[in-house]
Amino acid sequence: MSAASLSVVLAAYNEGPTLRVALDRVVSVLATGASTWELIVVDDGSSDDTASVLKEYSASRPGFLRVLTHPQNRGLVAAMRTGAEAARMQTVVYLDADLSYAPEIVARLAEARLASGAQVAVASPYMRGGEVRNVPLDRLLASRGANWLLARCAGGRLHTFTGMVRAYDAAVLRELFLRPAIGEFNTWAIAACIESNRRIVEIPAALIWPRERYAAPSRISARKLLERAKLVLVTASFLIGACQRSTLLKTGTLVLSQEPRGPYSLLS
C-alpha cells in the first residue's frame, strides 16, 4: 500500500451476526499495509446485537476501532456523513459492512486516488475487469440499468455511479456533505465533482454478495427500489448539466480508468 493516511468507514445496520468476522478481515488487511489508518464503524440505530458486538470488539482490541452511534436509524447517507465528519485522515474510504467488496479494495482505491491525483476513486464492477456475483437478478437489473443510463449521460466516461465503495479526499468529501444533494447522493457526488472539475479515477472491482446476504430476505422493498429509481432520474438530469459545464471533461483529462494492461490510461 502506498504511504497514505486512511480513514476506513463502515456503516452498520443490524449487521451483528457477521460483523465480528468482517471487522477481523478489515483489520487484518489494514494492519499489513504501510499506511497510517483508522477504522470507524457507524452503528446506524441497529436493533440487533450490533452494538454489543462493537463494544466487545473494541474492548478485546483496544485502539483498533472507533465506534459512532445513531440512537435511531437515520439511513446510509446520514451514516456516511457521520463517518466523514469524524474522519481524521487525508483519505476516506467507504466499505459495505458485509464486505460485498473485499477489504483489499481499500488499498487499491487509495493507491489509485493518490497515483492519479484524483479527488475520488470509484470501485466499479461494471467496467472492463470488474465483475458481479451472487446479486439477486432484480437488484442486478435495476443497478445495471441505472448505471447504464448514467453512463450515457456522462458520455460513457464512467461506468459506475451509484456505488458507495469509494476513496475520497477527506476535505472534498466534507465539502460535498455541506451542499444539498440533488437526487441520489452517491450519483450526485460524482456529478458535483465533475461540475467542479475534480478528477475522478475508476478501477475495476468485484461485487460479490456474501451467502448470508443473498439468502436473507431483502431489506429493500419494491417501493423503495422505485423511490431510488426516481432519485436516480433526478440526478441524471443534474449530471447532464454538470458534464456540459465541466471544462476538464471537454479536454479529456477529468476521468482516468485502470484497465487490465494498467497502470492508468486516459479515457478519450
Buried (B, 14 or more C-beta within 10 A) or exposed (E): BBEBBBBBBBBBBBBBEBBBEBBBBBBEBBEEBEBEBBBBBBBBBBEBBBBEBBEEBBEEEEEBBBBBBBEEBBBBBBBBBBBBEBBEBBBBBBBBBBBBBBBBBBBBBBBBBBBBEBBBBBBBBBBEBBEBEBBEEEBBEBBBEBBEBBBEBBEEBBBBBBBBBBBBBBEBBBBBBEEEBBBBBBBBBBBBBBBBBBBBBBBBBBBBBBEEBEEEEEEEEEEEBEEBBEBBBBBBEBBBBBBEEBEBBEEEBBBBBBBEEEEBEEBE
